[in-house]
């Protein structure tokens, strides 16, 4: 392993070349300068911008961000004046000569090709939008949204063509955010998603809430269907999008938001190790299979913090941290990347969707450390602040935890207010290896307009801890669809009349103790209420009286989403 002293001895001053800017590359270069005034640092960026806010592009398309210059995080001039870092724009790194420790660079404006020597090379090439070879995919009016020029072209097309209808292919972050911004510009939007849900990082029963909200805001959804081809219409203005199911959608513009792939070609051609997911393999120092080359950002495969599996999770936060770690290691510090846990947030109209850690489907698919995951989950619907204070909005939360020790494995939340705050707390808990018992005891800010004396994070921990202790075992709605258990509705008769589970017996909680004799002792009892609190009280009382009772997590509010998943 080469040391900074050896680099300096070899060259007079260590020479650090960074391929790619934006989050990972730019943060690496700036961090390296803060650690060394001796190092010569050069960033090569093949595009026209070295550091820009690609997460803001949908909002620029929607005119929420009015000035394009607001998207520029840093300029070459700023890097030069503030950090003494040279930035070469429109400079594509074409090859790496590992034996000579040189890169080949092409100036894309002049066509000039030249070579540069390095002591340490950092690859931050990022990722590219997936653009499958479908018939008609290169028609005018079909866009991807990854760069500022992409967003500029979309805005121009919308204005010049007076776009009234758009199809968004893909229901992930970019797809949802762009759909919202197009609707706000008065454009009718259809989302086509090959999976049965939007927002792949969350579980399907949680995504149902997002589906309902999108449709309530005028977005049409075509789920579980993939695009087959695109055709230009005779009017020269319209495009027809055909799906594999035979459906067709006419529009004036298409956004391809089908995901991204790591830009690993340069590394692959240089003989660096590439993982099974197509990303550049790195260790926890962000070092590649070559001791002189590091890689950061969207192009790298790193370990999932919860499952331990190799993962590709293209998020700005991890990319920035990876850049800092690479710079630290290059300049002699023993920094290590802990792994990614996929903490992410997205706004869709009036709701916020946030998640951290493993989803249930990920645990079912990957397990933990190569072994099947032993886990349980709970649902809750608390208010985002004290219910007695005006304006409380419900948050739907899902917490997943290990049944072996209560360690938190993942969390998802959806609501109008206070969502990301709760997920941020749980994200930190996951990173510290905390358990549901720690969430019970977490001391969080409380004033009625901000939270409750028992914050939703505390309540999630309490419910899960009750499960771990055996005080309040939970059931889930999927357990009730083919069961011999008695389904007990403990809501008030008026609530029961407005809607209930078929075959359920209604005994209100306040009458339960005097009517327990009506319940069988030779059958399991699965209790539910509106959100799970009253049925928790009921199940505790029943268990203390010798009944075999469990509480259906999430109550009748979660029944709606589970039923939609099964349909």
C-alpha positions in Angstrom: 0.0 0.0 0.0 1.5 3.3 -1.0 1.7 6.1 1.6 1.4 9.9 1.2 5.1 10.1 2.1 6.0 7.7 -0.7 3.8 9.6 -3.2 5.5 12.8 -2.3 9.0 11.2 -2.5 8.1 9.8 -5.9 6.8 13.0 -7.4 7.9 15.9 -5.2 4.2 16.6 -4.4 1.4 14.0 -4.4 -0.7 14.2 -7.6 -4.3 13.3 -7.1 -6.5 13.1 -10.2 -10.3 12.9 -9.9 -12.4 11.6 -12.8 -15.9 13.1 -12.4 -17.3 15.8 -10.2 -20.9 16.3 -8.8 -21.2 14.8 -5.3 -18.5 12.1 -4.9 -15.7 13.5 -7.0 -16.1 17.1 -5.9 -16.3 16.3 -2.2 -13.2 14.1 -2.5 -11.2 16.8 -4.2 -12.2 19.5 -1.7 -11.6 17.2 1.3 -8.1 16.3 -0.1 -7.2 20.0 -0.2 -8.3 20.5 3.4 -5.9 17.7 4.4 -3.0 18.8 2.2 -1.7 22.0 0.8 1.1 20.2 -1.0 -1.1 17.9 -3.2 -1.7 18.8 -6.8 -5.4 18.1 -7.4 -7.1 18.1 -10.8 -10.8 17.2 -11.5 -11.7 16.0 -15.0 -15.4 16.4 -16.0 -16.6 15.4 -19.4 -19.7 17.6 -19.1 -20.1 21.4 -18.9 -20.6 21.5 -15.1 -18.4 20.2 -12.3 -20.8 20.2 -9.4 -24.6 20.7 -9.7 -27.7 19.7 -7.8 -29.2 16.9 -10.0 -31.7 16.2 -7.3 -33.2 19.6 -8.1 -33.7 19.0 -11.8 -37.4 18.0 -11.6 -38.2 21.2 -9.7 -36.4 23.2 -12.3 -38.6 21.6 -15.0 -41.6 22.5 -12.9 -40.5 26.1 -12.4 -40.3 25.7 -8.6 -36.6 26.5 -9.1 -36.8 29.5 -11.5 -33.1 30.3 -12.0 -30.9 27.6 -13.6 -27.9 29.1 -11.8 -29.4 28.0 -8.5 -28.6 24.4 -9.5 -24.8 25.1 -9.6 -23.2 24.0 -6.4 -19.7 25.0 -7.3 -17.9 26.4 -10.4 -14.4 25.8 -11.8 -13.5 29.3 -10.7 -14.7 28.7 -7.2 -12.6 25.5 -7.0 -9.5 27.4 -8.2 -9.8 30.4 -6.0 -11.1 28.8 -2.8 -9.2 25.4 -3.0 -6.5 25.8 -5.5 -8.0 22.8 -7.4 -7.9 22.8 -11.2 -11.1 21.7 -12.9 -11.0 20.7 -16.6 -14.5 20.7 -18.1 -15.5 18.9 -21.3 -12.6 16.6 -20.6 -13.4 12.9 -21.1 -11.0 10.4 -19.5 -10.8 7.7 -22.2 -8.4 5.1 -20.7 -6.3 4.2 -17.6 -2.7 2.9 -18.0 -2.2 1.3 -14.7 1.4 0.2 -15.3 2.5 3.7 -16.0 -0.1 5.3 -13.6 -1.4 7.5 -16.4 -4.8 8.5 -17.8 -5.6 9.4 -21.4 -7.8 12.5 -21.6 -9.7 13.8 -24.6 -10.9 17.4 -24.9 -14.4 16.9 -26.3 -14.4 20.5 -27.8 -11.1 20.4 -29.7 -10.6 16.7 -30.0 -7.1 17.0 -28.5 -5.9 13.9 -26.7 -3.2 13.9 -24.0 -2.0 11.9 -21.0 -1.6 12.8 -17.3 0.3 11.0 -14.6 -1.2 10.2 -11.2 0.0 9.1 -7.7 -3.6 8.5 -6.7 -6.6 8.2 -9.0 -10.2 8.6 -7.9 -13.0 7.4 -10.2 -16.3 9.2 -9.7 -17.9 8.6 -13.1 -21.4 8.4 -11.8 -24.3 6.6 -13.6 -26.3 6.9 -16.7 -30.1 6.6 -17.2 -31.2 3.2 -18.5 -32.4 3.5 -22.1 -33.3 0.1 -23.4 -33.3 -0.6 -27.1 -37.0 -0.4 -27.6 -38.5 0.5 -31.0 -38.9 4.3 -31.3 -37.0 5.2 -28.1 -34.9 7.8 -30.0 -37.9 9.7 -31.2 -37.9 13.5 -30.6 -39.8 14.3 -27.4 -38.5 11.3 -25.4 -36.2 12.5 -22.6 -34.1 11.4 -19.7 -33.4 13.7 -16.8 -29.9 13.5 -15.4 -28.2 16.8 -16.3 -28.9 20.5 -16.5 -28.9 20.4 -20.3 -31.5 17.5 -20.0 -33.8 19.7 -17.9 -33.3 22.7 -20.2 -34.3 20.7 -23.3 -37.4 19.4 -21.5 -38.5 22.9 -20.5 -38.0 24.1 -24.0 -40.0 21.2 -25.4 -42.9 21.8 -23.0 -43.1 25.5 -23.9 -42.6 25.2 -27.7 -44.8 22.2 -28.2 -47.4 23.3 -25.7 -47.4 19.9 -24.1 -50.7 18.8 -22.6 -50.1 15.1 -22.0 -46.9 13.3 -20.8 -46.0 9.7 -20.0 -43.5 9.0 -17.3 -41.9 5.5 -17.6 -40.8 4.5 -14.2 -42.2 5.2 -10.7 -39.1 5.8 -8.7 -37.8 9.1 -7.2 -37.2 11.0 -10.4 -40.5 9.6 -12.0 -42.7 10.7 -9.1 -41.0 14.1 -8.6 -41.2 14.9 -12.3 -44.8 13.7 -12.5 -45.7 16.1 -9.7 -43.9 19.0 -11.4 -45.5 18.3 -14.8 -49.0 18.2 -13.2 -48.3 21.5 -11.5 -47.6 22.9 -15.0 -51.1 21.8 -16.1 -49.9 18.7 -17.9 -51.9 15.4 -17.7 -49.5 12.6 -16.6 -49.6 8.8 -16.8 -46.9 6.8 -15.0 -46.1 3.4 -16.5 -44.3 1.1 -14.1 -43.3 -2.5 -14.8 -43.5 -3.4 -11.1 -46.8 -3.7 -9.2 -46.0 -0.5 -7.2 -44.3 2.8 -7.4 -41.3 3.7 -5.1 -39.5 0.3 -5.3 -37.5 1.0 -2.0 -40.6 0.6 0.1 -42.9 -2.4 0.5 -46.0 -2.8 -1.6 -48.6 -2.3 1.1 -47.0 1.0 2.0 -46.9 2.0 -1.7 -50.7 1.7 -1.9 -50.9 4.9 0.1 -48.8 6.6 -2.5 -50.9 5.2 -5.4 -54.1 6.6 -3.8 -52.5 10.0 -3.4 -51.1 10.2 -6.9 -54.5 9.2 -8.4 -56.3 11.8 -6.1 -54.0 14.4 -7.7 -54.9 13.4 -11.3 -51.9 11.1 -12.1 -53.0 8.0 -14.0 -51.1 4.8 -13.0 -50.4 1.8 -15.3 -48.7 -0.7 -12.9 -47.4 -4.1 -13.5 -46.9 -3.3 -17.2 -43.8 -2.6 -19.2 -43.3 -0.4 -22.3 -43.1 -2.3 -25.5 -42.5 0.4 -28.1 -43.0 4.1 -29.1 -44.5 5.3 -32.3 -44.7 8.8 -33.9 -48.2 9.7 -34.8 -49.2 11.1 -38.2 -49.8 14.6 -36.8 -46.1 14.8 -36.2 -46.8 16.1 -32.7 -47.9 13.1 -30.7 -46.2 9.9 -29.6 -48.1 6.7 -28.8 -46.6 4.6 -26.0 -47.5 0.9 -26.3 -47.2 -1.5 -23.4 -46.7 -5.3 -23.3 -50.3 -5.7 -22.1 -51.6 -4.1 -25.3 -52.5 -0.7 -23.6 -51.5 2.5 -25.4 -51.1 6.1 -24.3 -51.0 9.1 -26.5 -48.9 12.1 -25.4 -46.6 14.9 -26.6 -43.7 14.1 -24.3 -42.1 11.0 -22.6 -39.7 10.9 -19.7 -37.7 7.8 -19.3 -37.2 7.3 -15.5 -36.4 3.6 -15.6 -33.5 3.6 -13.3 -29.8 4.1 -13.8 -26.7 1.9 -14.5 -23.2 2.5 -13.1 -20.7 4.0 -15.5 -18.1 1.3 -15.0 -16.8 1.0 -18.6 -13.6 2.9 -17.9 -12.8 0.8 -14.9 -13.7 -2.4 -16.6 -11.4 -1.7 -19.6 -8.6 -0.9 -17.1 -9.0 -4.4 -15.7 -10.4 -3.3 -12.3 -12.7 -5.7 -10.5 -16.3 -5.3 -11.4 -19.1 -6.7 -9.2 -22.0 -8.9 -10.2 -24.3 -5.8 -10.2 -22.1 -4.0 -12.7 -20.5 -1.6 -10.3 -16.8 -1.0 -9.4 -15.9 -3.2 -6.4 -14.3 -1.3 -3.6 -13.3 -2.1 0.0 -14.3 -0.1 3.0 -11.4 2.3 2.3 -13.1 3.0 -1.1 -10.0 1.4 -2.8 -10.5 -0.6 -5.9 -8.5 -3.8 -6.8 -5.6 -1.5 -7.8 -3.8 0.0 -4.7 -3.4 3.4 -6.5 -7.0 3.8 -7.6 -10.1 4.6 -5.5 -13.8 4.8 -6.7 -16.8 6.6 -5.1 -20.4 7.5 -5.9 -23.1 5.9 -8.1 -20.6 3.7 -9.9 -19.4 1.6 -7.0 -20.7 -1.5 -5.3 -20.6 -1.3 -1.5 -22.0 -3.5 1.3 -25.5 -3.0 2.5 -25.3 -2.0 6.2 -28.2 -4.3 7.2 -28.0 -7.3 5.0 -24.2 -7.4 4.4 -24.8 -8.0 0.7 -23.2 -6.1 -2.2 -25.4 -3.2 -3.2 -25.8 -0.4 -5.7 -27.6 2.5 -4.0 -27.1 5.8 -5.9 -27.7 8.5 -3.3 -26.0 11.8 -2.8 -25.3 11.5 0.9 -23.3 8.2 0.7 -21.5 9.6 -2.4 -20.3 12.6 -0.4 -19.2 10.5 2.5 -17.4 8.1 0.2 -15.5 11.0 -1.4 -14.4 12.2 2.0 -13.2 8.7 3.0 -11.2 8.2 -0.2 -9.5 11.6 0.4 -8.7 10.7 4.0 -7.2 7.3 3.0 -5.2 8.7 0.2 -3.7 11.3 2.6 -2.9 8.8 5.3 -5.9 8.6 7.6 -7.6 5.3 8.5 -11.1 6.2 7.5 -13.7 3.5 6.6 -17.1 3.4 4.9 -19.7 1.7 7.1 -21.9 0.7 4.2 -25.2 2.0 2.9 -28.6 1.7 4.5 -30.6 3.5 1.7 -32.0 6.3 3.8 -34.1 8.3 1.3 -37.0 10.7 1.1 -39.3 11.8 -1.6 -42.2 14.3 -1.8 -45.2 13.6 -4.0 -47.7 16.4 -4.0 -48.8 16.7 -0.3 -47.2 13.6 1.1 -43.7 12.7 2.1 -42.3 9.1 1.6 -39.2 8.1 3.6 -37.4 4.9 4.3 -34.2 3.6 5.9 -32.6 0.2 6.2 -33.9 -3.0 4.7 -37.5 -3.4 3.4 -39.4 -6.6 4.1 -39.1 -7.7 0.5 -35.3 -7.2 0.6 -35.1 -9.3 3.7 -37.1 -12.0 2.1 -34.9 -12.0 -1.0 -31.5 -11.5 0.5 -31.7 -12.5 4.2 -29.0 -11.2 6.5 -25.4 -12.3 6.1 -26.5 -14.9 3.7 -28.9 -16.5 6.1 -32.8 -16.2 6.1 -33.8 -13.2 8.1 -35.7 -13.7 11.4 -37.8 -10.6 11.7 -41.2 -9.2 12.7 -42.9 -6.0 11.7 -45.4 -3.6 13.2 -47.6 -0.8 11.8 -48.8 2.4 13.5 -50.6 5.6 12.5 -49.6 8.3 15.1 -50.2 12.0 14.7 -47.1 14.0 13.7 -47.6 16.1 16.8 -49.9 16.1 19.8 -53.4 15.4 18.7 -54.9 18.1 21.0 -52.9 20.8 19.2 -54.6 21.9 16.0 -53.3 20.6 12.7 -52.1 17.1 13.7 -51.6 14.9 10.6 -51.3 11.1 10.7 -48.1 9.3 9.8 -48.3 5.7 8.6 -45.2 3.9 9.9 -43.7 0.4 9.4 -40.9 -0.8 11.6 -39.0 -4.0 10.9 -36.9 -5.6 13.6 -35.0 -8.8 14.4 -36.9 -11.3 16.5 -33.6 -12.6 17.8 -32.5 -9.5 19.7 -34.8 -6.6 18.7 -32.2 -5.0 16.5 -33.8 -2.5 14.1 -33.6 -3.6 10.5 -35.6 -1.0 8.6 -38.4 1.6 8.7 -40.8 3.3 6.3 -43.1 6.2 6.8 -45.6 8.2 4.8 -47.5 11.3 5.8 -48.0 15.0 5.3 -45.8 16.3 8.0 -43.0 15.1 10.3 -42.1 12.0 8.3 -38.4 12.6 7.5 -37.7 13.6 11.1 -38.8 10.2 12.4 -37.0 8.2 9.7 -33.8 10.3 10.4 -33.9 9.3 14.1 -34.4 5.6 13.2 -31.7 5.8 10.5 -29.2 6.9 13.2 -30.4 4.1 15.5 -29.8 1.5 12.8 -26.3 2.8 12.2 -25.5 2.5 15.9 -26.9 -1.1 16.0 -29.8 0.0 18.3 -32.8 -2.1 19.2 -36.5 -1.5 19.6 -35.8 -1.2 23.3 -33.6 1.8 22.6 -36.4 3.5 20.6 -38.6 3.0 23.7 -36.2 5.0 25.7 -35.2 7.6 23.1 -35.4 11.1 24.6 -36.7 13.4 21.8 -37.9 17.0 21.5 -41.4 17.6 22.7 -43.8 20.6 22.5 -47.3 20.1 21.3 -46.7 21.7 17.9 -43.7 19.5 17.2 -44.4 16.1 18.7 -46.0 14.2 21.6 -44.8 13.1 25.0 -44.6 9.7 23.4 -43.1 10.5 20.0 -44.1 8.3 17.1 -40.5 6.9 17.3 -41.1 6.0 21.0 -44.5 4.5 20.2 -43.0 2.3 17.4 -40.3 1.1 19.9 -42.9 0.4 22.5 -45.1 -1.6 20.2 -42.1 -3.6 18.9 -40.7 -4.1 22.4 -44.1 -5.4 23.6 -43.8 -8.0 20.8 -40.3 -8.9 21.8 -41.3 -9.4 25.5 -44.3 -11.5 24.5 -46.7 -9.0 26.2 -48.6 -8.2 23.0 -47.9 -10.6 20.1 -49.1 -9.2 16.8 -50.9 -10.6 13.8 -51.1 -9.1 10.3 -54.0 -8.8 8.0 -52.6 -11.5 5.7 -53.0 -13.9 8.6 -56.8 -13.3 8.7 -57.6 -14.2 5.1 -57.5 -18.0 5.7 -57.8 -18.5 9.4 -60.0 -20.3 11.9 -59.4 -17.6 14.5 -62.1 -15.3 15.7 -61.8 -11.8 14.3 -62.8 -9.4 17.0 -63.6 -5.7 16.2 -63.4 -3.6 19.4 -64.5 -0.3 17.8 -67.8 1.4 18.6 -70.9 0.1 16.9 -71.1 3.2 14.7 -67.6 2.6 13.4 -68.4 -1.0 12.8 -71.5 -0.1 10.7 -69.4 2.2 8.5 -67.2 -0.7 7.5 -65.7 -3.9 9.0 -64.0 -7.1 8.1 -66.5 -9.7 6.9 -67.3 -12.2 9.7 -65.9 -10.1 12.5 -67.6 -10.0 15.9 -68.1 -6.6 17.3 -67.6 -6.0 21.1 -66.5 -2.4 21.9 -63.5 -2.1 24.1 -65.5 -0.4 26.8 -67.8 -3.4 27.0 -65.2 -6.1 26.7 -64.7 -7.0 30.3 -68.4 -7.6 31.0 -68.8 -9.6 27.7 -65.7 -11.8 27.8 -68.0 -14.8 28.5 -69.2 -14.5 24.9 -65.8 -15.3 23.5 -64.4 -18.8 22.9 -61.5 -20.0 24.9 -60.6 -22.8 22.5 -60.0 -20.5 19.5 -57.4 -17.8 18.8 -58.7 -14.3 18.9 -57.3 -11.7 16.5 -58.4 -8.2 17.6 -58.5 -5.0 15.6 -59.7 -1.4 15.9 -59.1 1.7 13.8 -55.3 2.0 14.1 -54.3 -0.7 16.6 -54.3 1.1 20.0 -57.7 0.0 21.4 -57.1 -3.5 20.1 -53.8 -3.6 21.9 -55.6 -2.8 25.2 -58.2 -5.5 24.3 -55.6 -8.1 23.6 -53.7 -7.4 26.8 -56.9 -7.7 28.8 -57.9 -10.9 27.1 -54.4 -12.5 27.5 -54.5 -11.6 31.2 -57.8 -13.4 31.5 -56.4 -16.6 29.9 -57.5 -16.0 26.2 -55.2 -16.7 23.3 -55.3 -13.3 21.7 -53.2 -11.2 19.3 -53.5 -7.7 18.1 -53.7 -7.0 14.3 -51.0 -4.5 13.7 -52.1 -1.2 12.1 -55.8 -1.7 12.6 -58.6 -1.2 10.1 -56.6 1.6 8.5 -54.0 -0.9 7.4 -56.7 -3.4 6.2 -57.4 -1.1 3.2 -53.8 -1.3 1.9 -53.4 -5.0 2.5 -56.6 -5.7 0.7 -55.4 -3.7 -2.3 -52.2 -5.6 -2.4 -54.1 -8.9 -2.6 -56.4 -7.8 -5.4 
